[in-house]
Amino acid sequence: MNSIIMQDGLSYRKPAWFDKAYQILLVSLIILSSGFPLFVNNSRFEMVILAITALGLAYYRPNLRLALIYTACFSMIMFVQGAWYGVFYFKTAIYQVLLFFTAAASVSVLGINLIYTYNKILLFIAAIAVVLFIPILINPAFVDKLIALSPFHTVTTTEVYGWKTQSHNILLMHFPPDFFAGLIRNSGPFWEPGAFGGYLMLALIFNTLLHHTLFRKENLIYLAAILTTFSTTTYLALLFFTMAYFFIGIKNPIIKWGSIIIFILIAFTAFQKIDFLGEKINKELKETRYQALKKGGDTRMASAYLDLKEIKENAVTLFFGRGSHPDTRIQGSDKEVLRTNGITDLLSRFGLIFFLFSIIALYLSYRHLASAGKEKNQLALAALATTLLLSFSEIYFIYLMFKTVTLFHIATLHLKRKQIPLKITERQPGHSHIKTITNKVIIS
């Protein structure tokens, strides 16, 4: 039998063994489809997730009213894209609607346990990644022994513009092509270090908002894993979120604004002195026009430049997007070129209307996670800004995990209508007696 428990200001129903197994399975599959190279962009695998989510809907019977309303509105955007680009696009449009509904439905089924389960899984992944990567960092040759000892090993060969590259995967760790070219960075089981860093930052944000403090032992493990990624964007996001957290908590205006000045000085110094921060960013800024004109994208700045240029082609593309099909998404003749800016990718794919909806929805989701804290609006804004900063270098919003986070407020709006009185007994510090508290809690 399930029992309702309190944890850090949020309340949820402690799952029985079947519920817990189902939640771990569903969240694990969502993570696999969102970051593990063997499962990313695999439509059949995503349809398996939809089927498992459908089983959850039949078993738990959550309130789907808002999820269906959102899906219907998203379907209208897809219909406009299909009508604009032709019948050939409708297959892609239907697929996008199914992905959106899968995210909305999984949120409705999992509720707050989506966040708790995600954090537990990422904590497990982060710990393993750090333990396996440290020996590799000390002696890069150790990777050969690790691959040889692994019971699971796949080699993927990719050809781009005539160049063939190989990546190695042992399921718990992924080694992209540039790893063997001398860039010793920790990708964990994700497709590249920056992506791993992004999902780690998401876990750190969740953990901080849920517990209203940055100082958690879980965050130390996330931090250790983040440091091993050597990802410029992830480092900047970590620095920004940390400083925003401290800035929000400071009450003295002199100290508050003084800390901002110190932060700017630290950021400027890091930009100038740390090669992989300053030089990398400067190079991208200088090569933006070249990458845009000669390669059709390929870098974050060039991707942003072209995405913003292409979406302004006409009113339909501006408000409803260019769609997700390669033939419509990219305006140039080269449809395989990389577009890596996740913010402008979201805008370009689905248009201004859905872009604004996504930003507001993501803010509402973070606002609920921070709802038990005194500075919930400011913390939610800090989390939103950090997520957008992360998305500047990865097209995260096409993946199920980020879709579920964006739509997480669906569950919270439903749960607010399902409050029940609950008596909680707790032993007061320094006293031998038991105090009974009556409170209203949210159940999922």
C-alpha positions in Angstrom: 0.0 0.0 0.0 1.3 3.5 -0.9 2.0 6.0 1.8 2.2 9.8 1.5 5.5 11.3 2.7 6.9 14.7 3.0 10.3 15.7 1.5 11.7 19.2 1.6 8.4 21.0 1.3 7.0 18.8 -1.5 4.8 15.9 -0.9 4.4 12.8 -2.9 3.0 9.3 -2.7 5.7 6.8 -1.9 5.4 4.2 -4.6 4.9 0.5 -4.0 7.3 -1.9 -5.7 5.3 -2.1 -9.0 4.9 1.7 -9.2 8.5 2.2 -8.4 9.6 -0.3 -11.1 7.3 1.3 -13.7 8.6 4.8 -12.9 12.3 3.8 -13.1 11.6 2.0 -16.4 9.8 4.9 -18.0 12.2 7.6 -16.9 15.2 5.4 -17.8 13.8 5.0 -21.3 13.2 8.7 -21.7 16.8 9.4 -20.7 18.1 6.7 -23.1 16.1 8.2 -26.0 17.3 11.7 -25.1 21.1 11.2 -24.8 22.4 7.7 -25.3 23.9 7.5 -28.8 22.5 4.0 -29.5 18.9 5.2 -28.8 18.9 8.9 -29.8 16.7 9.8 -32.8 15.3 6.3 -32.9 11.7 6.6 -33.9 10.9 2.9 -33.1 12.4 3.2 -29.6 10.3 6.4 -29.0 7.2 4.6 -30.1 8.0 1.9 -27.5 8.1 4.7 -24.9 4.7 5.9 -26.1 3.3 2.3 -25.7 4.7 2.1 -22.1 3.3 5.5 -21.3 -0.1 4.4 -22.7 0.0 1.4 -20.3 0.6 3.9 -17.5 -2.4 5.9 -18.6 -4.6 2.9 -18.6 -3.4 1.8 -15.1 -3.2 5.1 -13.3 -5.9 7.1 -15.2 -4.5 10.6 -14.6 -6.3 13.8 -15.5 -5.3 14.4 -19.1 -7.4 17.4 -19.8 -4.5 19.9 -20.0 -2.2 17.5 -21.8 -4.9 16.9 -24.5 -5.5 20.7 -24.8 -1.8 21.3 -25.3 -1.5 18.5 -27.8 -4.4 19.8 -29.8 -2.9 23.2 -30.0 0.5 21.8 -31.0 -1.3 19.7 -33.6 -2.7 22.9 -35.1 0.9 24.2 -35.6 1.9 20.9 -37.2 -1.2 21.1 -39.5 -0.2 24.6 -40.6 3.3 23.4 -41.4 1.9 20.4 -43.3 -0.5 22.6 -45.3 2.4 25.0 -46.1 5.0 22.5 -47.1 2.9 19.9 -48.7 1.6 16.4 -48.1 5.0 14.9 -47.9 5.5 16.7 -44.6 2.5 15.2 -42.8 4.3 12.1 -41.8 6.9 14.2 -40.0 4.1 16.3 -38.5 2.3 13.3 -37.1 5.5 12.0 -35.6 6.2 15.3 -33.8 2.6 15.3 -32.4 3.2 11.7 -31.1 6.4 12.8 -29.4 4.7 15.8 -27.8 1.9 13.7 -26.5 4.3 11.1 -25.2 6.0 13.9 -23.1 2.7 15.3 -21.9 1.3 11.9 -21.0 4.4 10.7 -19.2 4.3 13.9 -17.1 0.7 13.2 -16.2 1.5 9.6 -15.2 4.7 10.3 -13.3 4.0 13.6 -11.6 6.6 14.8 -9.1 8.2 11.3 -9.2 9.5 12.2 -12.7 12.0 14.6 -11.1 13.0 12.5 -8.1 13.5 9.4 -10.4 15.5 11.4 -12.9 17.8 12.7 -10.2 18.4 9.2 -8.8 19.3 7.8 -12.2 21.6 10.7 -13.1 23.3 10.4 -9.7 24.0 6.7 -10.5 25.3 7.6 -14.0 27.5 10.5 -12.7 29.1 8.3 -10.1 30.0 5.6 -12.5 31.2 8.1 -15.1 33.6 9.8 -12.6 35.0 6.5 -11.3 35.7 5.2 -14.8 37.0 8.5 -16.2 39.6 9.3 -13.5 41.9 6.4 -14.5 41.5 7.4 -18.1 42.4 11.0 -17.3 45.6 9.9 -15.5 46.5 7.4 -18.2 44.5 7.7 -21.5 45.7 4.2 -22.6 43.4 2.8 -19.9 40.5 3.3 -22.2 41.7 0.4 -24.4 41.7 -1.9 -21.4 38.3 -0.7 -20.4 36.9 -1.4 -23.8 38.5 -4.8 -23.9 37.1 -5.8 -20.5 33.6 -4.5 -21.3 31.0 -7.2 -22.0 29.2 -4.7 -24.3 31.0 -2.8 -27.0 29.8 -1.3 -30.3 31.7 0.7 -32.9 29.8 3.2 -35.0 31.3 4.6 -38.2 30.0 7.9 -39.4 30.7 9.5 -42.8 30.3 13.3 -43.2 31.4 15.0 -46.4 33.6 12.0 -47.3 35.3 11.8 -43.9 34.8 8.7 -41.9 35.0 8.8 -38.1 34.5 6.1 -35.4 33.1 6.2 -32.0 33.1 3.5 -29.3 30.3 2.7 -26.9 30.3 0.4 -23.9 26.8 1.5 -22.8 27.9 3.1 -19.5 30.5 5.2 -21.3 30.7 6.6 -24.8 33.9 7.7 -26.6 33.2 10.0 -29.5 35.7 10.4 -32.4 37.5 13.4 -31.0 38.3 11.5 -27.8 40.8 9.4 -29.8 42.1 12.6 -31.5 43.4 13.8 -28.1 40.4 15.6 -26.6 40.2 13.6 -23.4 36.8 14.6 -22.0 34.1 12.7 -20.2 31.0 12.0 -22.2 29.6 9.5 -19.7 27.1 7.4 -21.7 25.9 10.5 -23.7 26.8 11.4 -27.2 29.3 14.0 -26.3 30.7 15.8 -23.2 28.6 18.9 -23.6 25.4 16.9 -23.7 26.5 15.0 -20.6 27.2 18.3 -18.9 23.7 19.6 -19.9 21.9 16.7 -18.4 24.0 16.8 -15.2 23.2 20.5 -14.9 19.5 19.7 -15.2 19.9 17.3 -12.3 21.8 19.8 -10.2 19.1 22.4 -10.9 16.3 20.0 -9.9 18.2 19.0 -6.7 18.8 22.6 -5.7 15.2 23.7 -6.3 13.7 20.7 -4.6 15.8 21.0 -1.4 16.2 24.8 -1.5 20.0 24.6 -1.1 23.0 24.2 -3.4 24.9 22.4 -0.6 23.8 18.8 -1.1 26.0 15.7 -1.3 24.3 14.7 -4.5 25.3 18.0 -6.0 29.0 17.3 -5.2 28.8 14.1 -7.4 27.1 16.1 -10.2 29.8 18.8 -9.8 32.6 16.2 -10.0 31.1 14.8 -13.2 30.6 18.2 -14.7 34.2 19.2 -14.1 35.4 16.1 -16.1 33.4 17.1 -19.2 35.6 20.2 -19.8 32.6 21.7 -21.6 32.7 25.4 -22.0 29.0 25.9 -22.1 28.4 23.7 -19.0 31.1 25.5 -17.0 29.5 28.9 -17.9 26.0 27.5 -17.0 27.4 26.2 -13.7 29.1 29.5 -12.8 25.9 31.5 -13.7 23.5 29.3 -11.7 25.8 29.2 -8.7 26.3 33.0 -8.7 22.5 33.5 -9.3 21.8 31.2 -6.3 24.1 33.2 -4.0 22.9 36.5 -5.4 19.2 35.7 -4.7 20.1 34.6 -1.1 22.0 37.8 -0.2 19.8 40.4 1.6 22.4 43.2 2.1 22.3 45.4 -1.1 25.9 46.4 -0.8 27.1 42.8 -0.6 24.6 41.8 -3.2 25.8 44.2 -5.9 29.4 43.9 -4.8 29.1 40.2 -5.5 27.9 41.0 -9.0 31.0 43.1 -9.6 33.2 40.3 -8.3 31.4 37.8 -10.5 31.9 39.9 -13.6 35.6 40.2 -12.7 36.0 36.5 -12.3 34.1 35.8 -15.5 36.3 38.3 -17.4 39.5 36.9 -16.0 38.4 33.3 -16.8 37.5 34.4 -20.3 41.0 35.9 -20.8 43.1 33.3 -19.0 41.5 30.0 -19.6 42.2 28.9 -23.1 39.2 26.6 -23.8 36.9 29.4 -22.6 38.1 32.6 -24.1 39.9 31.3 -27.2 37.0 29.0 -28.2 34.4 31.7 -27.8 36.5 34.3 -29.6 37.2 31.9 -32.5 33.5 31.2 -32.9 32.6 34.9 -33.0 35.3 35.7 -35.6 34.3 32.7 -37.8 30.5 33.3 -37.6 30.2 34.8 -41.0 32.5 32.3 -42.7 30.7 29.3 -41.0 27.4 30.7 -42.1 28.2 31.5 -45.7 30.6 28.6 -46.5 29.3 25.8 -44.3 25.6 26.7 -43.7 26.0 26.6 -39.9 28.3 24.2 -38.1 28.9 26.5 -35.0 26.6 27.9 -32.4 26.9 31.5 -33.5 26.6 30.6 -37.2 23.6 28.4 -36.5 21.9 31.2 -34.6 22.6 33.7 -37.4 21.2 31.4 -40.1 18.2 30.2 -38.0 17.1 33.8 -37.3 17.7 34.8 -41.0 15.7 31.9 -42.4 12.7 32.0 -40.1 12.0 35.6 -41.2 11.4 34.4 -44.7 7.7 35.0 -44.4 4.9 35.2 -41.8 4.1 31.5 -41.8 7.7 30.4 -41.0 8.0 33.2 -38.4 4.9 32.3 -36.4 4.6 28.5 -37.1 8.2 27.5 -37.9 10.1 25.8 -40.7 9.3 22.3 -39.3 11.5 19.3 -38.4 11.9 17.7 -41.8 15.5 18.3 -43.2 14.1 19.6 -46.5 12.3 22.4 -44.7 14.3 22.9 -41.6 17.4 24.0 -43.6 17.0 26.6 -46.3 20.3 25.9 -48.2 21.1 23.0 -50.5 23.1 21.1 -47.9 20.6 19.5 -45.7 23.1 17.6 -43.5 24.9 20.7 -42.1 25.0 21.0 -38.3 22.7 23.5 -36.6 23.7 23.3 -33.0 22.0 26.3 -31.3 19.2 24.8 -29.3 17.4 28.2 -28.7 17.2 29.3 -32.3 16.5 25.7 -33.3 13.4 25.6 -31.1 12.3 28.9 -32.7 13.1 27.8 -36.2 11.4 24.4 -36.0 8.2 25.4 -34.4 7.9 29.2 -34.7 7.5 32.2 -32.5 4.1 31.1 -30.9 5.4 27.7 -29.7 8.7 29.2 -28.7 7.1 31.7 -26.3 4.8 28.9 -25.0 7.9 26.7 -24.3 9.7 29.5 -22.4 6.6 30.3 -20.2 5.9 26.6 -19.7 9.4 25.9 -18.6 9.4 28.8 -16.2 6.1 27.5 -14.7 7.6 24.1 -14.2 10.7 25.4 -12.4 8.5 27.8 -10.4 6.6 24.8 -8.9 9.8 23.0 -8.1 10.9 26.1 -6.2 7.5 26.7 -4.7 8.4 25.7 -1.2 11.2 28.3 -1.1 10.9 32.0 -0.2 12.5 33.2 -3.4 10.6 30.8 -5.8 10.2 33.3 -8.7 13.8 34.4 -8.7 15.1 30.8 -8.4 12.8 29.7 -11.2 14.1 32.6 -13.4 17.7 31.6 -12.6 16.9 28.0 -13.6 15.2 29.1 -16.8 18.1 31.3 -17.8 20.6 28.5 -17.0 18.6 26.1 -19.2 18.6 28.5 -22.1 22.3 29.1 -21.7 22.9 25.3 -21.8 20.6 25.1 -24.9 22.8 27.6 -26.7 25.1 24.8 -27.7 22.9 21.7 -27.9 19.4 21.2 -29.6 18.0 19.8 -26.3 14.4 20.7 -27.0 13.9 18.0 -29.6 14.5 15.3 -27.0 11.8 13.7 -24.8 13.6 14.6 -21.5 13.5 18.3 -22.2 10.0 18.1 -23.5 8.8 16.5 -20.3 10.6 19.1 -18.2 9.0 21.9 -20.2 5.6 20.3 -19.7 6.1 19.3 -16.1 3.7 22.0 -14.9 0.9 20.0 -16.4 1.2 17.5 -13.5 1.5 20.3 -10.9 -1.6 22.0 -12.1 -3.5 18.8 -11.8 -2.1 17.9 -8.4 -3.2 21.3 -6.9 -6.8 20.1 -7.3 -6.0 16.8 -5.6 -5.2 18.0 -2.0 -6.1 16.0 1.0 -5.7 16.6 4.7 -2.9 14.7 6.3 -1.8 14.3 9.9 2.0 14.1 10.2 3.7 13.2 13.5 7.2 14.3 14.2 9.5 14.5 17.2 10.5 18.0 18.0 14.2 18.7 18.5 15.1 18.8 22.2 11.7 17.4 23.3 10.6 13.9 24.1 7.0 14.4 23.1 5.5 13.8 19.7 3.8 16.8 18.0 0.9 16.2 15.5 0.6 18.6 12.6 -2.4 18.7 10.2 -1.5 19.9 6.8 -2.7 19.7 3.2 -0.4 17.9 0.8 -0.2 17.3 -2.8 -0.4 13.7 -3.9 0.7 12.1 -7.2 
